[in-house]
Amino acid sequence: MKVIVIGGGWAGCAAAIAAKKAGAQVVLYEKTDMVLGLGNVGGIMRNNGRYTAAEELIALGAGNLINITDSNTRHKNIDFPGHKHAWLYDVNKIEPAARRHLKDMGIELNMISRVVDIKKEEDKIKGLYLADGSYEEGDVFIEATGSTGPMGNCLRYGNGCSMCVLRCPAFGPRVSISMRAGVDDLQGEREDDILGAFSGSCKLCKESLDEDIVKELNEKGCVVIKVPEEDVNMDKLKAKVCQQYALKEFAENIVLLDTGHVKLMTSYYPLDKLRKIKGLENAKYIDPYAGGKGNSIRYLSVAPRTDDMRVKGISNLFCGGEKSGLFVGHTEAICTGSLAGHNAVRYFLGIPPLVLPKTTVIGDIIAYANYKMMTKEGRRNRYTFAGAEYFKRMQEIGLYSTDREEIRGRIEKLNLLDVMNQKLV
Amino acid sequence: MDYEIKDCIDAGSAYCPCHLAETGDCIVCSQLSGKTFCDCVNWKGVCIYQEYILNNKKAKVGRDGYLCKIIKKEVYDDKLYVLTINASRNLVHELIYPGSFIFIRNPQTSTYYDTPISIMEADTKENTLKIAIELRGIKTKCICKLNEDEKVLIRGPFWNGVLGLKNIYKAKEGVSIVIARGIGTAPGAPVLKKLYANGNKVISIVDKTPFTNIFGKEYFEMCNSEILQCKMLKDGELSNEFKTILQQILKVENVNLIHCDGPDILIYELLDFVGDSVNFSCCNNSKMCCGEGVCGTCSTRYKNRVVKRLCKVQIDPKHVFKERRLI
C-alpha cells in the first residue's frame, strides 16, 4: 500500500513516520527544499501542557520526533512569562536531523515538489498532480499543507508577504488539497470577524544584539526587556495566533528566547521602535525578513474532519497539523500528524480507526478543537497544550502532568502503550 | 499527462496585472477572479494580487504604439512580403522569444486595422524586426501598400504566438522535429533558433504550399537542419507521404518535441496522429484584435462553459482542441 503525504512540516513528517511504522510504503511531497516548514523557525517544546503531550506521544510509540527535538535542545526547563519548563531546540540543527531520520526509515522524500491538484473518482482521491503537470497515484493520502499563506492571503488578511521561511515566491505557495477535492475549507477568525491570524513570533539575528543580552541568552535561554511605555501596544495581541503568548506581559515586555537564533515573542515589531530598546539598537530580522512590517497569516484553510483525522467527504484523505484544526505549535502538529499517518494505514487495511480516548490529552484536544470549530466563539480561539483556553481545560480535568511515569501509566492502563509502534501490514 | 496547466503569458511581466484584474477576470489569480482566498494552482513566481494592491488597485499601463520605419521590403510570388523594420532597442529585446508577435497597421488606418504578425527575426545588433506577411485581406493589403522608408505603426510586445512554450524550453540536447507549412516559417524561425541553441538536432518537414519555393530556407540552414519536403494535407487529411516521413523519424529517433507551424486543421490532425507520446508545440492561430484579453475575438469555447482567451492563455496544444465547441 502506498501512502502519500503532502507537506513536509512537523505534521507531515510525523504522519510519514507513523504510516511507515505501521508498514506502508510512504512517499512525501514538500514544496520547498527543507522539511519541517515553520519548525525551522520554531523551537519551543514541552512548555506547560506540551510536556504531558510529548510524554504521551512517547508512550504511544510515536516519540521519534520528540526524541529528535529533545536531543537537539539548547535549554531545558526554562520559565518565561506564563510558561513553565520549556525546552528550546536549536533551529539551526533540527532540519538535517529530522530529514536524516525520515530517510533512514526509508521514507521517499520528494523535495521542491509542489502538489497543485488531485484526480478524484467518486469520493476517493486517485492521484495527485504536481506543478509541472506530472501525476502520481496512491492508495491513501494525508494532507499536511498547513494553513499559512499564500501571499495573497497574507495581503488580504494581513500586511502582505513578509518573506517568511515558507518562501512562497521562490517555491510557489501551498494549495489546499481538500478544497481541490471539493471540500470547502473552514477558517479561523480573530476579533471583529476578520479571518486568519498572524504568526506569533519572529527571529532576530543573534550577532546583531548587544553582547550582554547574548551572554544572558546563552546562559539562561530567556531574556525579558521592558518596552518603552509609549510603544506598548495591547491591540496587537488580538491579532496573534499564539494565544498562549497573547498575554499582557508580552505587550509590556520584549521576551527573547534562545533557539539558536533569538526568538522574539511578538508577531511583528517595527524595526525603528525595536531599535529604541536598550541592547537592541542594531537588531536585524532574519525571519520573517520583513518582521518589522508583518508576519505570515494562518488558519485560512482548515479541513472539516472526524476525530480519527479523516477529512469529511473524502474516504481516503486524512489531515494533520493546522490543516486539521486551529492548533498552534509543533507538539500539536506531531500529535495530529502521527494519528493521521497511523489511521491512514488502518483505513487501507479495513481495520477500525484509532480514536484516542478523551482521557489522553491528545485525544481530548483533537475532539475538543473539532467541537469548538463548529461555534463562532470557538473559531476565534486557538488550541494548544501550552496555554490559553485548552491548557486551562487540561488543568481543570486533571490531565496536566509532568510526571513521566504517571503519563506512561495512564497510556498503559488504556492498553495503548506503543500502539503506534506496531506494524499493521 | 492529461492535466491542463493554464498559464497567462503576461503573468509576472511589466504588463501584469492587466485590466482583467480590475474586472475580476484574471486568468491566474483566484483573488482577482471573484474569490476571497488564494488557490494558487498556476504560480508564476509573482503574486499578482499583491502587485495589484501595490499598484493602487489599478492595472499596469498597457502596451504602447510605436511609429517605426520600414527599411527593407522584399516581395515573393506577388503575395508574400518580408518587411525589415527599425525599432527601439527595448522593443526588439522584448521580442526575441519564441512566440513573440506584434500588432501592426498602416498609420493612415484606424485601430480596426491592427494585424497580429509573428516576429520572424529580432536582431538586437541592428535593432531591427523582420516580419513576413502573406497578402490575404483588407488589413494585410493596407500594410503591404507601404514602401521602404515609410512608417508603420507597431503595438507590442506580445508573446503568446506559440502554444506549448514550456515544451520548447524543456527540449534540450535531443532530436526535435519542426513542421512548417507556407508562411509558418515566420513563427517557426525563433523556435528553430531556440531548439538549435539548446543543443538539439532539428529535423524539419516543410510544405511550401502556397508558394513556389520554400520560404525562409536560410533559417533552416542556419540551424543545420535537414529539410524534408512534402505535401502535408490531402482533402483535409494528413497525406500518406507526410505520415510515412513522420513515422520513420519517430521510429529511429528519440524525439523530444514536435513543433508545428501551419493551419489548425494540420495541427489538429497531427495531434491526433501522434497522440500523447511526444511533447508538442504549435503556432497560435487564434484570430486577434486587441491582444489584451478584452475584445473576445480570440475567445474559444469549451465543454462546461469554459472560455479561453487564447491571446493570453498559454496552454499545451493538446488542450486547444480537446472538448472545444465549434458552434
Interface residues (C-beta under 8 A of the other chain):
Chain A: R114 V116 D117 Y129 A131 G133 S134 Y135 G149 P150 M151 G152 N153 L155 R156 G160 C161 C168 P169 G172 P173 R174 V175 S176 M179 R180 D185 L300 S301
Chain B: M1 D2 Y3 I5 C29 S30 Q31 T36 F37 C38 D39 C40 V41 N42 W43 G45 V46 C47 Y49 Q50 I53 D316
